[in-house]
Amino acid sequence: MRESLKRKILEVCDKKIAAKGTNVGLSFYAFFANKNDDPELLMEAAEWWISTHKFDHFEKAVKIKEIVQAI
């Protein structure tokens, strides 16, 4: 996973946790704007989320943050 995607995931997780608490869930779409301006990066995130980890559509932000920090 490229470093820019890791930073973005951690940033989004931190914001969501701060705003809604440790039970907040999110999908990989949370890391992107509502427009598809970087399809390669979107596919990288989708592959990591769906193929590599077989996550559900929504996962706890704290879980995602822990996994990304361990990479």
Secondary structure, 3 states (H helix, E strand, C coil): CCHHHHHHHHHHHHHHHHHHCCCCEECHHHHCCCCCCCHHHHHHHHHHHHHHCCCCCCEEHHHHHHHHHHC
